[in-house]
Amino acid sequence: MYAMALALTATTTASTTGMPFFHLGSLDLGIPIQSFGVIVAAGVLIGAWLLRRYAEWHGVEDDHIRGLLGWVTVCGFLGAHEFDMIFYNWAKIGDATVVPPAAWWPLGEALYPSNWPLPLKIWEGISSYGGFIGGAIGFAIYVWWKRLPVRLFADITIVGLLPAFSIGRIGCTVVSDHIGAAVDSGKWYAFLAMDYPRSMNLSGLSERYPDIKTEYIRAWNLGLVEFLYLIPVNAVILYLAFRTKKRPNAGFLTALTGLLYAPIRFFLDFLRPEDSDPRHLGLTFAQWASLLALGTAAYVIMRIMQSGEVAEVVAPTAGEAQRRLKLILKEELDAEREKEEVEEKKELPKAKAKVKAKDDDDKEDEELAKEAEAAAAEEEDEEDEEEEKPAKPAAATSKPAVKKPGGSSAQRKKKKKRRR
């Protein structure tokens, strides 16, 4: 009885208090560096690691892993911003507001990042479905270009994309990026909502709900709700991806992810304030995209179950594939080192011969220098002897000068060089 009473008390307390508010800000250096961006970057790194592990298990070359990561990531970020601009912020495209540059900015005012046109400000506003569409376009271009198996590479992509996106929802949670409608504190599900300070007026809550006079306004943190839903989805997809028995057919993981994600994304947009997102025939862009994703995923799963095949792997488990790959890389590195050592041994005699030839040249130069010095000293001695002899009449004593064979010492040196 005591335990039951305690549980009821805890449930009642949770439903009347809601989640405490927490918020992480940003650092403005011309281009705002937000905590959201840091968390997203961490998600991308973790997702890339999982993607690489799954791809290497299936024997995919490293060049294709890097190429796929690059195309999907870049096109995903571009698509996230551009689709957000088109479907959510079309009215801001012609915004002419000018922000004074920071003191350290060396260029003109128009080139300051905060004054760029909205299509170029990829850090200002993103859409999740826009990122999916952009990433899908990048994926399609790369797979078509390289003539790769579509189903296998779709699963490789989703194994990295799903965890990265889910971690990104943590970023949405801590920066209060997706605040929904106000929640009645008396409802049983109110404990999932967050108490936002009225004074901060985040997402215009104070203006939307002027009748709520309390210090805090309890509203949905849609990023948190989606993240909590994605935890079991990640568990299911990653379990199916890396299990060794009864492995799913290629492409099944991607279709199942779409089938599981589309309903929650469609439902969450009903928890937004009516005036927060533009409506197109009564539904938001994300809701229309969710309906399309749900129908496409159901059709693809049906086709895969009828005609799909399990993708081949290079080892019984992903861990074994990693060990084999490391062994192969080690063997290649050892072979490269042996090749370098053989080439060094081949080049060693040539190097020694060059050194010996240089030493011989140096010795010969030293000998020639010594001979030149000796010849110069001999000439000086002869000149001194001539000066010491008594002078004779020029007519009687003059004789033609006799040259030594071989000429002077300098001439002899030149001849020796020519003979060499």
PyMOL commands that set and color helices and strands:
alter all, ss='L'
color gray80, all
select helices_A, chain A and resi 2-17+35-57+62-87+90-92+113-115+118-120+128-146+150-174+188-192+198-200+202-208+222-242+252-271+285-307+318-388+394-397+409-419
alter helices_A, ss='H'
color red, helices_A
select strands_A, chain A and resi 26-28+32-34+179-182+194-197+216-221
alter strands_A, ss='S'
color yellow, strands_A
deselect
rebuild
show_as cartoon
